[in-house]
Structures are given as structure tokens and as C-alpha cells.
Amino acid sequence: MTPKESKLLADALGLPQYERADLAARLIDSLDQTFDQDAGSAWDAEVARRISDLDSGLVELIPWPEARRMILGTPDGASEA
């Protein structure tokens, strides 16, 4: 990392959290100049499908503690520090 980059990073890390988040989002947006015209409608269709699956009983919600345990692979009742 160049001295200029190090200074910029140090300055950015000194910002309040919401300003860092805004800065990070703007930096990421500046990197991706392509826009998929179909992405929005594809996400809308996926959300509608998942809601339909829930409403029909095809799938069931999993409580967060159980989902977290499954994701982390911890045994029942174990503490995840």
C-alpha cells in the first residue's frame, strides 16, 4: 500500500460508522459499471416464488438460533463465542 493509500485508509477509518458505510458503498458502486437489466425482475420473481412456497406450506421457516447452529455446525446447546 502506498503512503497516499495508507493515509486515505487511516482517514476513512476515522469516520463515524455510517459515513464509512456510505463511503464503502460508493467505492463498490464505482467498481461495477455494468448493469444487468434483467436482475431486478429476476429478483422480484425469486422473492415471489419464495413467498408462494412459504404461503403454500412447501417450505417452513427455521428459527434463527437453529439456522445459526446449522450454519456453524455446532452441536445443540453449544455456545458459539
Secondary structure, DSSP 8 states (H G I E B T S, - for coil): --HHHHHHHHHHHTS-HHHHHHHHHHHHHHH-----TTHHHHHHHHHHHHHHHHHHTSS----HHHHHHHHHT--TT----
